[in-house]
């Protein structure tokens, strides 16, 4: 009987230790996921702040600086960081004054060294004598490179505009 009791104790100890190891591994995974989630969120917020300030140096750190960058914005595409930065981002930042750009409702998903986020955005500013106030939806994909999260893909779509009022042609008399 003592042999079977000792065998039972050993199996119980092994089962308890295995469960404890699984709980610790799960907790570490949750902590890593939470830390990754916070880091990705921070990059997205930093991107919005850098755009508001016209801070191209910060944007150079936030975005991957290579040809893998792909941006779709309201029906237009930019291929590669240089194309997006030089032909879209910098001219847009120079043109806008009193810029406000915020992200909200950010939902982040992660798989290893890749993260994707969906969000709502709001943007306002002055372009010449015209004031714009717009917003829409977006998706960003980030990769962890050189121990930091970098944006590699951005897709944003502005809200639909209200349909134009139909005019009734004047009746001929």
C-alpha positions in Angstrom: 0.0 0.0 0.0 2.9 2.4 0.7 4.2 1.9 -2.8 0.9 2.9 -4.3 0.5 5.8 -1.9 4.0 7.1 -2.8 3.2 6.6 -6.5 -0.1 8.6 -6.0 1.8 11.4 -4.2 4.4 11.6 -7.0 1.8 11.7 -9.7 -0.1 14.4 -7.7 3.0 16.5 -7.3 3.8 16.2 -11.0 0.3 17.2 -11.9 0.3 20.2 -9.6 3.7 21.3 -10.9 2.6 20.9 -14.5 -0.6 22.9 -13.8 1.5 25.6 -12.1 3.9 25.8 -15.0 1.0 26.1 -17.4 -0.6 28.9 -15.3 2.8 30.8 -15.2 3.3 30.4 -19.0 -0.3 31.6 -19.6 0.2 34.6 -17.3 3.5 35.4 -19.1 1.8 35.2 -22.5 -1.0 37.5 -21.3 1.6 40.0 -19.9 3.5 39.8 -23.2 0.3 40.3 -25.2 -0.7 43.2 -23.0 2.8 44.8 -23.3 2.7 44.3 -27.0 -0.8 45.7 -27.3 0.3 48.8 -25.3 3.4 49.2 -27.5 1.4 49.0 -30.7 -1.2 51.5 -29.4 1.6 53.9 -28.4 3.1 53.7 -31.9 -0.4 54.5 -33.5 -0.9 57.5 -31.1 2.7 58.7 -31.7 1.9 58.6 -35.5 -1.1 60.8 -35.0 0.8 63.3 -32.8 3.7 63.4 -35.3 1.3 64.1 -38.1 -0.3 66.9 -36.2 3.1 68.5 -35.5 4.4 67.9 -39.0 7.3 65.9 -37.4 8.8 64.0 -40.3 11.7 62.8 -38.1 9.3 61.0 -35.7 7.4 59.6 -38.6 10.6 58.2 -40.1 11.1 56.3 -36.8 7.5 55.1 -36.7 7.2 53.8 -40.2 9.2 51.0 -41.9 11.6 52.9 -44.2 11.5 50.6 -47.1 9.5 49.4 -50.1 7.3 47.1 -48.1 5.2 50.1 -47.0 1.8 50.2 -48.7 -0.8 52.9 -48.1 -4.3 53.1 -49.4 -6.1 56.3 -48.5 -9.6 57.1 -49.9 -8.9 55.4 -53.2 -5.3 56.4 -53.7 -2.3 54.1 -53.3 1.3 54.8 -52.3 3.9 52.1 -52.8 7.0 52.3 -50.5 7.9 54.7 -47.7 9.7 57.1 -50.0 6.6 57.4 -52.3 4.3 57.8 -49.4 6.5 60.3 -47.5 7.5 62.5 -50.4 4.4 62.4 -52.5 1.6 62.3 -49.9 2.6 62.8 -46.3 5.0 65.8 -46.5 2.9 67.8 -49.0 -0.2 67.2 -46.9 1.5 68.2 -43.7 2.9 71.4 -45.3 -0.5 72.3 -46.7 -2.5 71.9 -43.5 -2.3 74.4 -40.6 -3.9 74.1 -37.2 -4.0 70.4 -37.6 -5.8 68.1 -35.2 -5.6 64.4 -35.8 -6.9 61.8 -33.3 -7.5 58.0 -33.3 -10.2 56.4 -31.2 -11.8 53.0 -30.8 -8.5 51.3 -31.4 -8.8 47.5 -31.5 -5.5 45.6 -31.7 -4.8 42.0 -32.7 -1.4 40.3 -32.5 0.3 37.2 -33.9 3.9 36.9 -33.1 5.8 39.8 -34.7 2.8 41.1 -36.6 0.0 43.3 -35.3 -3.0 44.8 -36.9 -5.3 47.5 -35.6 -8.6 48.9 -36.6 -9.6 52.4 -35.5 -11.7 55.5 -36.1 -10.0 58.8 -36.9 -10.9 62.4 -36.8 -8.9 65.1 -38.6 -9.4 68.8 -38.9 -7.3 71.7 -40.1 -7.0 74.7 -42.3 -6.0 74.5 -46.0 -5.6 78.0 -47.3 -8.9 79.8 -46.5 -10.9 76.5 -46.2 -11.4 74.6 -42.9 -11.8 70.8 -43.1 -13.4 68.6 -40.5 -13.4 65.0 -41.5 -13.0 61.5 -40.2 -13.4 57.9 -41.1 -12.1 54.3 -40.5 -8.7 52.8 -40.7 -6.6 49.7 -40.5 -2.9 49.6 -39.7 -0.5 46.6 -39.9 2.7 46.8 -37.9 5.7 44.5 -37.8 8.2 44.2 -34.9 11.5 44.9 -36.5 14.8 45.7 -34.7 12.9 45.3 -31.4 10.3 48.0 -32.1 6.9 48.1 -33.8 6.8 49.8 -37.2 3.9 50.6 -39.5 4.1 48.7 -42.8 0.5 49.2 -44.1 -2.1 51.8 -43.6 -5.6 51.9 -45.1 -8.0 54.7 -44.3 -11.3 55.7 -45.7 -13.2 58.9 -45.1 -16.8 59.0 -44.1 -19.2 59.0 -47.0 -20.3 62.5 -48.0 -24.0 63.3 -47.9 -25.6 62.9 -51.3 -26.0 66.1 -53.3 -29.5 67.6 -53.2 -31.4 66.7 -56.4 -32.5 69.8 -58.1 -35.7 69.9 -60.0 -35.4 71.6 -63.4 -37.5 74.8 -63.7 -40.7 74.4 -65.6 -40.9 76.2 -68.9 -43.9 78.5 -69.3 
